[in-house]
Amino acid sequence: MIVVDANVAAKWFLPEKGSAEAEQLLSDARKILAPELIRTEVAGAITRKVRSGELAAEKAIHRCGIWLKQLEQHVVTLIPDEEVFESAVRLSVEIKHPLQDCLYLAVARQYDTPLITADKKFHDRASAIDTRVLLLVGCKDN
């Protein structure tokens, strides 16, 4: 079992540094967990590429549809945000990092499993209190 954050999951739909490594996580036999927030964050990452001119609108809509279908098929098991909210608030204050990211850390800690992120700043802060926070291979320069 592992937790992935939206920075990792978005790489399943957006070819960028670390995408191959992120896709490998899908083919592993491990169960993938994430807070419900991931639904919106991944779709937001995809649609942001339309606003920046890097992705056509129809492609973004299609990829968001695939993402929602994957969630329906439980490719990622969604953990209710309210289940880890209080813990995430405490972690956010402790490591001085945005609450949204700390929801992923709280899920990983609650389920006693590694968290894989593609966000180096988050990794550096979170790994200071939990050695199971891992930086996705190929994302060392973020």
C-alpha positions as CSV (number, residue, x, y, z in Angstrom):
1,M,0.0,0.0,0.0
2,I,1.2,3.5,-0.8
3,V,-0.1,7.1,-0.8
4,V,0.5,9.3,-3.8
5,D,-0.1,13.0,-4.0
6,A,-1.7,14.9,-6.8
7,N,1.8,15.9,-8.2
8,V,2.4,12.2,-8.9
9,A,-1.1,11.3,-10.1
10,A,-1.1,14.3,-12.5
11,K,1.9,12.8,-14.2
12,W,-0.3,9.9,-15.3
13,F,-2.0,12.3,-17.7
14,L,0.6,15.0,-18.4
15,P,3.9,13.9,-20.0
16,E,6.5,15.6,-18.0
17,K,9.6,14.9,-15.9
18,G,8.9,11.8,-13.8
19,S,5.9,10.6,-15.8
20,A,7.4,7.2,-16.5
21,E,8.2,6.6,-12.9
22,A,4.7,7.7,-11.9
23,E,3.1,5.3,-14.4
24,Q,5.2,2.5,-13.0
25,L,3.4,3.0,-9.6
26,L,0.1,2.1,-11.4
27,S,1.5,-1.2,-12.7
28,D,2.8,-2.2,-9.2
29,A,0.5,-4.5,-7.4
30,R,0.2,-2.1,-4.4
31,K,-3.0,-0.5,-3.4
32,I,-2.9,3.3,-3.9
33,L,-4.5,5.6,-1.3
34,A,-5.1,9.4,-1.3
35,P,-7.4,11.9,0.3
36,E,-10.5,12.9,-1.6
37,L,-8.9,16.2,-2.4
38,I,-6.8,14.4,-5.1
39,R,-9.9,14.2,-7.4
40,T,-10.0,18.0,-7.7
41,E,-6.2,18.6,-7.6
42,V,-5.5,16.2,-10.5
43,A,-8.3,17.6,-12.7
44,G,-7.1,21.1,-11.8
45,A,-3.5,20.3,-12.9
46,I,-4.9,19.0,-16.2
47,T,-7.1,22.0,-16.9
48,R,-4.3,24.4,-15.9
49,K,-2.4,23.2,-18.9
50,V,-5.2,24.5,-21.1
51,R,-4.9,28.0,-19.6
52,S,-1.1,27.9,-20.1
53,G,-1.6,26.9,-23.7
54,E,0.2,23.5,-23.3
55,L,-2.9,21.3,-23.8
56,A,-5.9,21.6,-26.1
57,A,-9.3,21.9,-24.3
58,E,-10.7,18.7,-25.8
59,K,-7.7,16.7,-24.7
60,A,-8.0,18.1,-21.2
61,I,-11.7,17.3,-21.0
62,H,-10.9,13.7,-22.2
63,R,-8.1,13.2,-19.7
64,C,-10.2,14.5,-16.9
65,G,-12.9,12.0,-17.9
66,I,-10.3,9.2,-17.8
67,W,-9.2,10.3,-14.4
68,L,-12.8,10.2,-13.1
69,K,-13.3,6.8,-14.6
70,Q,-10.1,5.5,-12.9
71,L,-11.4,6.8,-9.6
72,E,-14.7,5.0,-10.2
73,Q,-12.7,1.8,-10.8
74,H,-10.8,2.4,-7.5
75,V,-7.4,2.8,-9.2
76,V,-6.9,5.1,-6.2
77,T,-8.8,4.5,-3.1
78,L,-10.1,7.8,-1.8
79,I,-10.0,8.5,1.9
80,P,-12.5,11.1,3.2
81,D,-10.7,14.4,3.9
82,E,-12.6,14.7,7.2
83,E,-11.1,11.4,8.4
84,V,-7.6,13.0,8.4
85,F,-8.4,16.7,8.6
86,E,-7.5,17.3,12.2
87,S,-4.2,15.4,11.8
88,A,-3.4,17.3,8.6
89,V,-4.0,20.7,10.4
90,R,-1.5,19.7,13.1
91,L,1.0,18.5,10.5
92,S,0.6,21.7,8.5
93,V,1.4,23.8,11.5
94,E,4.3,21.5,12.6
95,I,6.1,21.4,9.2
96,K,5.0,24.9,8.1
97,H,3.5,23.6,4.8
98,P,0.2,24.0,3.1
99,L,-2.7,22.1,4.5
100,Q,-3.7,20.5,1.2
101,D,-0.4,18.6,1.0
102,C,-0.6,17.7,4.6
103,L,-3.8,15.8,3.9
104,Y,-1.7,13.3,1.9
105,L,0.8,13.0,4.8
106,A,-2.0,12.5,7.3
107,V,-3.4,9.6,5.2
108,A,0.0,8.0,4.9
109,R,0.5,8.2,8.7
110,Q,-2.9,7.0,9.5
111,Y,-2.5,3.9,7.3
112,D,1.2,3.5,8.2
113,T,2.3,3.5,4.6
114,P,4.8,5.4,2.4
115,L,3.9,8.7,0.7
116,I,5.3,9.4,-2.7
117,T,5.4,13.0,-3.9
118,A,6.9,14.8,-6.8
119,D,7.1,18.1,-4.8
120,K,10.7,18.4,-3.5
121,K,9.9,21.2,-1.1
122,F,7.1,19.1,0.5
123,H,9.3,16.1,0.5
124,D,12.1,17.9,2.3
125,R,9.7,19.3,5.0
126,A,7.7,16.1,5.5
127,S,10.6,13.7,5.4
128,A,12.1,15.6,8.4
129,I,9.3,14.1,10.5
130,D,8.5,10.9,8.6
131,T,11.1,8.9,6.8
132,R,8.4,7.1,4.8
133,V,7.9,10.3,2.6
134,L,9.7,9.5,-0.6
135,L,10.5,11.8,-3.6
136,L,9.4,10.3,-7.0
137,V,12.5,9.2,-8.9
138,G,13.2,11.7,-11.6
139,C,11.9,14.7,-9.6
140,K,14.9,15.7,-7.7
141,D,15.1,19.2,-9.2
142,N,11.6,20.4,-8.6
